[in-house]
Amino acid sequence: MEDISLGAHLRYCNRNMYFYLMFVLMFVMRIAECEVVDSFQRSCKSFFYKGSPPEVTWTYYVNITASNICQRYQNRYHFATWYSSTFRIPLYSAYTLETSAQQTRNKREKTWFIEPQLSGMSYSNEMTIAGTYTNTYKIVQAINADYRNTNYDKGHLNPNFYQSGDSGTATFTLTNAVPQDPCFNQQMWKALEVRSKQTMERLCSFAGAKRYFVTGAVPSTIRIPNDETDREMNTQREYNRVSVPSVLWTAACCDSSNAPKNEDKHKGFSFGYYGENKPDSYIFPSPVGLLENILQRTYIGVANFKIFKDSCYSSSNNSEEALSSLTVPLHRKLGRLIYSTTGQYGSTNLLVKRDNYMFSIYSGMQSNEDIADEDWTMGVTFGIRSKRSSIRHIRDLLAPFKLATLLVSPRHSNVEKRELLKLPSETIDEYAVVPSEQPTLSATGSRCRQDHPCDYYSKSYKWCYTDRKDHWDYCCNGTCGFEEGTRYSWCYTSGSRHWWSSKWAYCSQRSSMITVTGERCRLDHECGTHTTGYYWCYLDTGNFWQYCCQPWHDCSYHGESYKWCYVGYKNTTKWKECNY
């Protein structure tokens, strides 16, 4: 079986393999006593918001426990870790951020510790180097040799630069480390660690404030060392020991409940972020509640995942401001990508806003300035030229920022025109980058009446009138996509996400102003399903119309001697020839 992430494993593996994993987990994972403690709340609860560790409830047929480690160094606790001996990685580390005045610059340690008491109560209750007991310790935890020459970093969960002195040294324990892709670890993950630290220091430095963090890892079936990543080749070593996480995540909480000033007591906030542990991965800021829902679906066998006891001020204004601040590193990386993708083909006369907009982004990056969040949310339309083979990748990268690519001008692929325009051999199309969610656009792509934008209007779902004859359509309250593995696009139309009370509707993703015949849609009627079973648009005010290709299926040969594409609202349904 192909190695996949643990969350994907839960969704796609066959039932027999799933119960096999459950059996292994129940058999191997164990709980110990003392410094590997039976309860965080009795030993090192100061590292948790309101003294409460994350609550994890397993499904009724699974009863899994992991080891609770109060990380002890120089006879003092420095942070807490929930550790899996099955996967030989921590499932999470919980820690606090010291004030700036307490922090000193740390040197990078060359020695990594282990936790002796994972191997039994007769061993030391303080972290130490493996030494002569390596063969004993490695049965239940990772050792240095597991990471050597594997192309993976020892990635801290509790970051070293968040701490100082002995607390900084204590982070260099393998019970606080997971195998991280070096590009992911040293670029986007590090950028978000830096940004979240800055955000916490800026918004949570008033008297009485307490700053809590929990950083975790989702195990996968991929393990190191293995014959694919082992660069030693001729060295005898034990393979497939340490799980490589599929996803890493962080949740942060600013607790203002003990602030002595009344005006500070409501300044508390929380935020989270997560990303796939792979090269060129993006990390997505998320409210803590949404992050908990994602983790509940991603960890295998988990029925409920609660990080902070009462969600830690998740609905406060400061929570919104903190999440907005975290998007800056992502905007910077996305700006580089779009600039490099579009700049090599020059500007486009049709979309003149593109050059000034991209130039401002690029200039901000060059001067190491933050790119203002409003630049990405104010709805400015700019244009890009892209190869058809790469537009889907760009579309996926834009989606978390609620932006969509809209095909506005196809470039015909005949040789003469390509030579005239000095374009590469692969077809280049022009796209507008537009908001994917708009209060003036219905779920299936119709324009709402100007005096009736999307809203609830005393209903339990969002909707709007689409004409003066009072025809109406649902409106999305969130992203339109293939949620939960469906063959069609749909979205929530209500605020609730509980299956027993949520409202939903079929929807069409914004993708094109061009029909299958290469004609342009009417400006106020782009391609969409428009409450039908296929993608189409009006061509003029006389209501002449034509089919459009599905957003996820390009006009191409697809193994045939003619160009064609699917046009139905369901995946791989209803096809038409196309010629652009």
C-alpha positions as CSV (number, residue, x, y, z in Angstrom):
1,M,0.0,0.0,0.0
2,E,1.2,3.5,-0.8
3,D,2.3,5.6,2.2
4,I,-0.3,8.3,2.8
5,S,-1.1,10.7,5.7
6,L,-2.8,9.3,8.7
7,G,-5.9,11.4,8.1
8,A,-6.1,10.3,4.4
9,H,-5.6,6.7,5.7
10,L,-8.7,6.9,7.8
11,R,-10.7,8.1,4.8
12,Y,-9.5,5.8,2.1
13,C,-7.9,2.6,3.4
14,N,-9.8,-0.6,3.5
15,R,-11.5,-1.7,6.8
16,N,-9.1,-4.5,7.5
17,M,-6.0,-2.3,7.4
18,Y,-7.8,0.3,9.6
19,F,-8.5,-2.3,12.4
20,Y,-5.0,-3.6,12.1
21,L,-3.7,-0.2,12.9
22,M,-6.1,0.1,15.8
23,F,-4.8,-3.2,17.2
24,V,-1.2,-2.1,17.0
25,L,-2.0,1.2,18.7
26,M,-3.8,-0.4,21.6
27,F,-1.2,-3.0,22.1
28,V,1.9,-0.9,21.9
29,M,1.0,2.5,23.4
30,R,1.4,2.7,27.2
31,I,1.2,5.0,30.1
32,A,3.8,5.4,32.8
33,E,4.2,7.1,36.1
34,C,6.4,9.8,37.8
35,E,8.2,12.3,35.6
36,V,6.5,10.4,32.8
37,V,3.4,11.3,34.8
38,D,-0.1,9.9,35.1
39,S,-1.7,13.4,35.1
40,F,-0.5,16.7,33.7
41,Q,-2.9,18.5,36.0
42,R,-1.2,17.1,39.1
43,S,2.4,17.7,38.0
44,C,3.0,20.5,35.3
45,K,-0.4,22.1,34.7
46,S,1.2,25.5,34.5
47,F,1.9,24.9,30.8
48,F,-1.8,24.6,29.9
49,Y,-4.5,27.2,29.6
50,K,-6.6,27.1,32.8
51,G,-4.5,24.1,33.8
52,S,-6.3,21.9,31.4
53,P,-4.5,19.7,28.8
54,P,-6.2,19.2,25.4
55,E,-9.1,16.8,25.6
56,V,-8.9,13.9,23.1
57,T,-11.8,11.4,23.0
58,W,-11.3,8.3,21.0
59,T,-14.1,6.4,19.2
60,Y,-16.0,3.8,21.3
61,Y,-14.0,0.9,19.9
62,V,-10.6,2.5,20.5
63,N,-8.9,3.1,23.9
64,I,-5.6,4.7,23.3
65,T,-3.3,6.3,25.8
66,A,0.1,8.0,25.3
67,S,2.8,9.0,27.8
68,N,2.5,12.3,29.6
69,I,6.0,13.8,30.0
70,C,6.7,16.8,32.2
71,Q,9.9,17.8,30.5
72,R,12.5,18.1,33.3
73,Y,16.0,19.5,33.1
74,Q,18.3,20.8,35.8
75,N,15.6,19.7,38.4
76,R,12.9,22.0,36.9
77,Y,9.9,21.5,34.6
78,H,10.1,23.5,31.3
79,F,7.2,22.3,29.2
80,A,4.9,19.3,28.7
81,T,4.7,16.7,26.0
82,W,2.2,14.0,25.1
83,Y,4.3,11.2,23.5
84,S,3.6,8.2,21.4
85,S,6.0,5.3,21.7
86,T,4.2,3.6,18.8
87,F,5.2,6.3,16.4
88,R,8.3,7.5,18.4
89,I,7.2,11.1,18.1
90,P,5.3,13.6,20.3
91,L,1.7,14.1,19.5
92,Y,1.9,17.5,21.0
93,S,4.1,19.8,23.2
94,A,2.5,22.4,25.4
95,Y,4.6,25.5,26.4
96,T,4.4,29.1,27.4
97,L,6.2,32.1,25.9
98,E,8.3,34.1,28.3
99,T,8.2,37.9,28.2
100,S,10.7,39.7,26.0
101,A,12.6,40.9,29.1
102,Q,13.2,37.3,30.3
103,Q,14.4,36.0,26.9
104,T,18.1,35.7,26.0
105,R,19.6,34.5,22.8
106,N,20.1,30.7,22.7
107,K,22.9,28.8,21.0
108,R,22.0,25.8,18.9
109,E,22.7,22.7,20.9
110,K,24.6,19.8,19.3
111,T,23.4,17.3,21.8
112,W,19.9,15.9,21.8
113,F,18.4,14.3,24.9
114,I,16.0,11.4,25.4
115,E,13.5,10.7,28.2
116,P,14.8,7.7,30.3
117,Q,11.5,7.0,32.1
118,L,9.7,6.0,28.9
119,S,11.7,2.8,29.4
120,G,10.6,2.2,33.0
121,M,10.4,3.7,36.5
122,S,13.9,2.5,37.4
123,Y,15.5,5.1,35.1
124,S,16.3,8.7,35.8
125,N,13.4,11.2,35.9
126,E,15.4,13.9,34.1
127,M,16.2,14.1,30.4
128,T,19.7,12.9,29.5
129,I,21.8,11.6,26.5
130,A,21.2,8.1,25.4
131,G,24.8,6.9,26.1
132,T,25.4,3.2,26.9
133,Y,21.6,2.5,27.3
134,T,20.8,3.4,23.7
135,N,19.6,-0.1,22.8
136,T,17.2,-0.1,25.7
137,Y,15.9,3.5,25.2
138,K,15.3,3.0,21.4
139,I,12.7,0.4,22.0
140,V,10.1,3.1,22.9
141,Q,11.5,6.3,21.6
142,A,13.6,7.9,18.8
143,I,17.4,8.2,19.0
144,N,19.8,10.4,17.2
145,A,20.8,7.6,14.7
146,D,17.2,7.4,13.4
147,Y,17.5,10.9,11.9
148,R,21.1,10.7,10.7
149,N,21.4,11.0,6.8
150,T,17.7,10.8,6.2
151,N,17.0,14.2,4.5
152,Y,14.7,15.1,7.4
153,D,15.3,17.8,10.1
154,K,14.8,17.2,13.8
155,G,11.9,19.7,14.0
156,H,11.1,21.2,17.3
157,L,7.5,21.3,18.4
158,N,8.4,23.7,21.3
159,P,10.6,26.1,19.3
160,N,14.1,26.8,20.8
161,F,13.9,30.5,20.1
162,Y,10.7,30.9,22.1
163,Q,12.7,30.0,25.2
164,S,15.9,31.0,26.9
165,G,18.6,29.6,29.3
166,D,17.8,26.1,30.6
167,S,14.3,26.3,29.0
168,G,15.9,26.7,25.6
169,T,18.3,23.8,26.2
170,A,15.5,21.6,27.4
171,T,13.8,21.9,23.9
172,F,16.6,19.8,22.5
173,T,15.1,16.5,23.4
174,L,14.0,14.0,20.8
175,T,10.6,13.7,22.7
176,N,10.1,17.3,21.5
177,A,11.1,16.6,17.9
178,V,9.5,15.1,14.7
179,P,11.0,14.5,11.3
180,Q,10.3,17.6,9.2
181,D,10.9,18.2,5.6
182,P,13.8,20.7,5.6
183,C,12.2,23.1,3.1
184,F,8.9,23.1,5.0
185,N,10.7,23.5,8.4
186,Q,13.2,26.2,7.5
187,Q,10.9,28.3,5.3
188,M,7.1,28.4,5.8
189,W,6.9,26.8,9.3
190,K,9.7,28.9,10.6
191,A,8.1,32.0,9.1
192,L,4.8,31.3,10.9
193,E,6.6,30.5,14.2
194,V,8.3,33.9,14.0
195,R,5.1,35.7,13.0
196,S,3.0,34.1,15.8
197,K,5.7,35.0,18.4
198,Q,5.7,38.6,17.2
199,T,1.9,38.7,17.2
200,M,1.7,37.3,20.7
201,E,4.4,39.8,21.9
202,R,2.5,42.7,20.3
203,L,-1.0,41.9,21.4
204,C,-0.4,40.0,24.7
205,S,2.2,42.0,26.7
206,F,-0.1,43.8,29.1
207,A,0.1,43.2,32.9
208,G,-1.3,39.8,34.0
209,A,-1.3,38.3,30.5
210,K,-0.3,34.7,30.1
211,R,0.7,33.2,26.7
212,Y,0.1,29.5,26.0
213,F,1.0,27.4,22.9
214,V,0.3,23.8,21.9
215,T,2.1,22.4,18.8
216,G,1.3,19.0,17.5
217,A,2.0,16.5,14.8
218,V,-0.3,14.0,13.0
219,P,1.6,10.7,12.5
220,S,1.6,9.0,9.1
221,T,2.5,5.5,7.9
222,I,5.8,6.8,6.4
223,R,8.8,6.2,8.7
224,I,12.5,6.9,8.9
225,P,15.1,5.6,8.4
226,N,14.0,3.9,5.2
227,D,15.6,2.7,2.0
228,E,14.4,5.7,0.0
229,T,15.8,8.4,2.3
230,D,18.8,6.6,3.7
231,R,21.9,8.3,2.4
232,E,24.3,6.0,4.2
233,M,23.5,3.0,2.0
234,N,26.3,0.7,3.2
235,T,25.5,1.2,6.9
236,Q,23.6,-1.5,8.8
237,R,20.7,0.3,10.5
238,E,17.2,-0.5,11.7
239,Y,14.6,0.8,9.2
240,N,11.0,2.2,9.6
241,R,11.2,3.4,13.2
242,V,10.1,7.1,13.5
243,S,6.8,8.3,11.9
244,V,7.1,11.3,9.6
245,P,4.1,13.6,10.4
246,S,1.7,14.3,7.5
247,V,0.5,17.6,9.2
248,L,1.9,19.9,11.8
249,W,-0.3,22.4,13.7
250,T,-0.1,25.1,16.4
251,A,-2.7,26.7,18.6
252,A,-2.0,29.8,20.7
253,C,-3.9,31.4,23.5
254,C,-3.6,34.8,25.2
255,D,-5.2,34.6,28.6
256,S,-6.3,38.0,30.0
257,S,-8.4,36.7,32.9
258,N,-5.8,37.7,35.5
259,A,-5.2,41.2,34.1
260,P,-5.4,43.7,37.0
261,K,-6.8,46.5,34.8
262,N,-10.5,46.1,33.8
263,E,-9.7,47.4,30.3
264,D,-7.3,44.6,29.7
265,K,-9.5,41.7,30.9
266,H,-11.2,41.4,27.5
267,K,-8.0,41.6,25.4
268,G,-7.6,37.8,25.3
269,F,-7.5,36.0,22.0
270,S,-6.5,32.8,20.3
271,F,-5.4,31.6,16.9
272,G,-4.1,28.5,15.1
273,Y,-2.4,27.4,11.9
274,Y,-1.6,24.1,10.2
275,G,0.3,22.8,7.1
276,E,1.3,19.6,5.3
277,N,4.9,18.5,6.1
278,K,6.2,18.5,2.5
279,P,8.3,20.8,0.2
280,D,6.6,24.1,-1.0
281,S,3.7,23.5,1.4
282,Y,1.5,26.4,2.5
283,I,0.4,26.9,6.1
284,F,-3.1,28.1,6.7
285,P,-4.1,30.3,9.7
286,S,-7.3,29.1,11.3
287,P,-9.6,29.9,14.2
288,V,-9.0,27.4,17.0
289,G,-12.5,25.9,16.7
290,L,-12.0,25.2,13.0
291,L,-8.5,23.8,13.7
292,E,-10.0,21.4,16.2
293,N,-12.6,20.2,13.7
294,I,-9.8,19.6,11.1
295,L,-7.7,17.7,13.6
296,Q,-10.7,15.6,14.7
297,R,-11.0,14.4,11.1
298,T,-7.2,14.0,10.6
299,Y,-6.1,12.0,13.6
300,I,-7.2,8.4,13.2
301,G,-9.8,7.1,15.6
302,V,-10.5,10.5,17.3
303,A,-14.2,11.3,18.1
304,N,-13.5,14.7,19.6
305,F,-10.4,17.0,19.8
306,K,-10.5,20.1,22.1
307,I,-7.3,22.1,22.5
308,F,-8.4,24.9,24.8
309,K,-11.0,24.4,27.5
310,D,-13.3,27.2,26.4
311,S,-11.8,28.1,23.0
312,C,-9.9,30.9,24.7
313,Y,-11.6,34.1,23.5
314,S,-11.9,32.8,19.9
315,S,-14.6,35.3,19.0
316,S,-12.8,38.4,20.2
317,N,-11.6,41.2,18.0
318,N,-8.0,40.5,18.9
319,S,-8.4,36.9,17.6
320,E,-9.4,38.3,14.2
321,E,-6.5,40.7,14.3
322,A,-4.1,38.0,15.2
323,L,-5.3,35.7,12.3
324,S,-5.0,38.6,9.9
325,S,-1.4,39.2,11.1
326,L,-0.5,35.6,10.4
327,T,-1.4,35.8,6.8
328,V,1.5,38.2,6.0
329,P,4.2,35.5,5.4
330,L,1.7,33.5,3.2
331,H,0.8,36.6,1.2
332,R,4.5,37.3,0.6
333,K,5.1,33.8,-0.7
334,L,2.0,33.9,-2.8
335,G,3.0,37.2,-4.2
336,R,6.4,35.9,-5.2
337,L,4.7,32.9,-7.0
338,I,2.3,35.1,-8.9
339,Y,4.9,37.6,-9.8
340,S,7.3,35.0,-11.1
341,T,4.5,33.3,-13.0
342,T,3.2,36.4,-14.6
343,G,6.2,38.6,-15.0
344,Q,8.0,36.5,-17.6
345,Y,5.2,37.0,-20.1
346,G,4.9,40.8,-19.8
347,S,1.8,42.8,-19.1
348,T,-1.6,42.5,-20.6
349,N,-3.5,45.4,-22.2
350,L,-6.8,43.9,-21.1
351,L,-6.0,43.8,-17.4
352,V,-4.0,47.0,-16.8
353,K,-4.3,46.9,-13.0
354,R,-2.1,43.8,-12.8
355,D,1.3,45.6,-13.3
356,N,0.8,48.3,-10.6
357,Y,-0.7,45.8,-8.2
358,M,2.0,43.2,-8.6
359,F,4.7,45.9,-8.6
360,S,3.5,47.1,-5.2
361,I,3.6,43.5,-3.8
362,Y,7.1,42.9,-5.2
363,S,8.4,46.2,-4.0
364,G,7.1,45.4,-0.5
365,M,8.8,42.1,-0.5
366,Q,12.1,43.5,-1.7
367,S,12.1,46.1,1.1
368,N,11.1,43.4,3.6
369,E,7.9,45.3,4.4
370,D,4.6,43.6,5.4
371,I,2.1,43.3,2.5
372,A,-1.0,45.0,3.8
373,D,-3.8,42.5,4.4
374,E,-6.4,44.7,2.7
375,D,-4.4,44.4,-0.6
376,W,-5.6,40.8,-0.7
377,T,-9.2,41.3,0.5
378,M,-10.4,44.5,-1.0
379,G,-11.4,42.8,-4.3
380,V,-8.9,44.4,-6.6
381,T,-8.9,42.4,-9.9
382,F,-5.6,41.9,-11.5
383,G,-4.6,39.7,-14.4
384,I,-2.1,36.9,-15.0
385,R,-1.0,34.9,-18.0
386,S,-0.4,31.2,-17.3
387,K,0.1,27.9,-18.9
388,R,-3.0,25.7,-18.8
389,S,-0.9,23.0,-17.1
390,S,-0.1,25.2,-14.2
391,I,-3.3,27.2,-13.6
392,R,-4.8,24.5,-11.4
393,H,-1.8,24.7,-9.1
394,I,-2.2,28.5,-8.9
395,R,-5.9,28.1,-8.4
396,D,-5.3,25.8,-5.4
397,L,-2.8,28.3,-3.9
398,L,-5.3,31.2,-4.3
399,A,-8.2,29.3,-2.8
400,P,-7.4,29.7,0.9
401,F,-7.2,33.5,0.3
402,K,-10.7,33.4,-1.1
403,L,-9.5,34.3,-4.6
404,A,-10.3,32.5,-7.9
405,T,-8.9,32.5,-11.4
406,L,-11.4,33.5,-14.1
407,L,-10.5,32.6,-17.7
408,V,-11.1,35.8,-19.7
409,S,-9.1,35.3,-23.0
410,P,-7.9,32.0,-24.4
411,R,-4.8,32.1,-26.5
412,H,-5.2,29.9,-29.7
413,S,-2.3,27.5,-30.1
414,N,-1.6,27.9,-33.9
415,V,2.1,28.4,-34.7
416,E,1.7,31.8,-36.5
417,K,-0.1,33.5,-33.6
418,R,2.3,32.0,-31.1
419,E,5.3,33.3,-33.0
420,L,3.7,36.7,-33.4
421,L,3.0,37.0,-29.7
422,K,6.4,35.5,-28.8
423,L,4.8,33.0,-26.5
424,P,6.2,29.6,-25.3
425,S,5.2,26.5,-27.2
426,E,2.5,25.6,-24.6
427,T,-0.8,27.5,-24.8
428,I,-0.9,30.6,-22.5
429,D,-4.3,31.9,-21.4
430,E,-5.2,35.2,-19.7
431,Y,-7.0,35.0,-16.3
432,A,-8.5,37.6,-14.0
433,V,-7.9,37.0,-10.3
434,V,-11.2,37.7,-8.5
435,P,-12.8,37.1,-5.1
436,S,-14.2,33.5,-5.0
437,E,-16.9,34.6,-2.5
438,Q,-19.0,37.7,-3.1
439,P,-22.2,39.0,-1.4
440,T,-23.6,39.8,-4.9
441,L,-23.1,36.3,-6.4
442,S,-25.5,33.4,-5.8
443,A,-24.3,29.9,-5.1
444,T,-24.8,28.8,-8.7
445,G,-23.2,31.9,-10.3
446,S,-26.0,34.2,-10.9
447,R,-25.8,37.9,-10.0
448,C,-28.0,39.0,-7.1
449,R,-30.4,41.9,-7.7
450,Q,-28.6,45.2,-6.9
451,D,-31.0,46.0,-4.1
452,H,-31.0,42.5,-2.7
453,P,-27.5,41.1,-1.9
454,C,-26.9,37.8,-0.1
455,D,-28.3,37.7,3.4
456,Y,-30.6,35.6,5.6
457,Y,-33.7,37.8,5.3
458,S,-35.4,36.0,8.3
459,K,-34.5,32.6,6.8
460,S,-32.2,30.0,8.3
461,Y,-30.0,30.2,5.1
462,K,-28.4,32.9,2.9
463,W,-30.2,33.7,-0.3
464,C,-30.9,36.6,-2.8
465,Y,-33.3,37.6,-5.5
466,T,-31.7,37.3,-9.0
467,D,-34.2,39.4,-11.0
468,R,-37.3,41.6,-10.7
469,K,-39.6,38.6,-11.1
470,D,-38.5,37.5,-7.7
471,H,-36.6,34.4,-8.9
472,W,-34.1,33.6,-6.2
473,D,-31.1,31.4,-5.5
474,Y,-29.2,30.2,-2.4
475,C,-26.0,32.0,-1.4
476,C,-22.8,30.3,-0.1
477,N,-21.7,30.9,3.5
478,G,-18.2,29.6,2.9
479,T,-16.2,27.9,0.2
480,C,-17.8,26.1,-2.7
481,G,-16.1,22.8,-3.4
482,F,-16.1,19.0,-3.3
483,E,-16.7,18.7,0.4
484,E,-16.5,15.2,2.0
485,G,-15.6,13.5,-1.3
486,T,-18.8,14.3,-3.2
487,R,-19.0,14.2,-7.0
488,Y,-20.5,17.7,-7.2
489,S,-19.6,21.1,-5.7
490,W,-21.6,22.3,-2.8
491,C,-21.4,24.8,0.0
492,Y,-23.0,25.6,3.4
493,T,-25.7,28.3,3.2
494,S,-26.2,28.6,7.0
495,G,-24.0,29.5,9.9
496,S,-24.3,26.0,11.5
497,R,-21.9,23.2,10.5
498,H,-23.7,20.5,12.5
499,W,-25.3,17.8,10.3
500,W,-28.6,18.0,12.0
501,S,-29.1,21.7,11.6
502,S,-26.8,22.8,8.7
503,K,-28.2,24.1,5.4
504,W,-26.4,23.5,2.1
505,A,-26.9,23.9,-1.7
506,Y,-25.3,22.9,-5.0
507,C,-22.9,25.6,-6.1
508,S,-20.6,26.4,-9.1
509,Q,-17.0,27.5,-8.7
510,R,-15.9,30.7,-10.5
511,S,-13.8,29.7,-13.4
512,S,-14.5,31.2,-16.8
513,M,-16.0,33.9,-19.0
514,I,-15.4,31.7,-22.1
515,T,-17.8,29.1,-23.5
516,V,-17.0,25.8,-25.3
517,T,-17.1,27.6,-28.6
518,G,-14.5,30.2,-27.5
519,E,-17.1,33.0,-27.3
520,R,-17.2,35.5,-24.5
521,C,-20.0,35.4,-21.9
522,R,-22.1,38.4,-21.2
523,L,-20.2,40.6,-18.7
524,D,-22.8,40.2,-16.0
525,H,-23.3,36.5,-16.5
526,E,-20.1,34.4,-16.2
527,C,-20.0,30.6,-16.5
528,G,-21.9,28.8,-13.8
529,T,-24.7,26.2,-13.3
530,H,-27.3,28.9,-12.7
531,T,-29.7,26.4,-11.0
532,T,-29.3,23.9,-13.9
533,G,-27.5,20.6,-14.3
534,Y,-24.6,22.0,-16.4
535,Y,-22.2,24.9,-16.8
536,W,-23.3,27.7,-19.2
537,C,-23.7,31.4,-19.7
538,Y,-25.6,34.0,-21.7
539,L,-23.8,35.5,-24.7
540,D,-25.9,38.6,-25.1
541,T,-29.0,40.4,-23.9
542,G,-31.1,38.4,-26.3
543,N,-30.5,35.4,-24.0
544,F,-28.5,33.4,-26.5
545,W,-26.5,30.9,-24.5
546,Q,-23.7,28.3,-24.7
547,Y,-22.2,25.6,-22.6
548,C,-19.0,26.1,-20.6
549,C,-16.3,23.6,-19.5
550,Q,-16.4,22.5,-15.9
551,P,-13.9,24.4,-13.7
552,W,-12.0,21.2,-13.0
553,H,-11.8,20.0,-16.6
554,D,-9.9,22.0,-19.3
555,C,-10.7,22.2,-23.0
556,S,-8.1,19.8,-24.4
557,Y,-7.7,16.6,-26.4
558,H,-7.8,14.2,-23.4
559,G,-6.7,11.3,-25.6
560,E,-9.0,12.1,-28.5
561,S,-8.4,13.6,-32.0
562,Y,-10.6,16.6,-31.1
563,K,-10.9,19.0,-28.1
564,W,-13.6,18.3,-25.6
565,C,-14.5,18.9,-21.9
566,Y,-17.1,17.9,-19.4
567,V,-19.9,20.5,-18.8
568,G,-22.2,18.8,-16.3
569,Y,-22.5,19.9,-12.7
570,K,-21.3,16.5,-11.5
571,N,-17.8,15.2,-11.9
572,T,-17.2,13.5,-15.4
573,T,-20.8,14.0,-16.6
574,K,-22.2,15.5,-19.9
575,W,-19.5,16.4,-22.4
576,K,-19.2,18.7,-25.4
577,E,-16.6,19.4,-28.1
578,C,-14.8,22.7,-27.5
579,N,-12.5,24.8,-29.7
580,Y,-10.5,27.3,-27.8
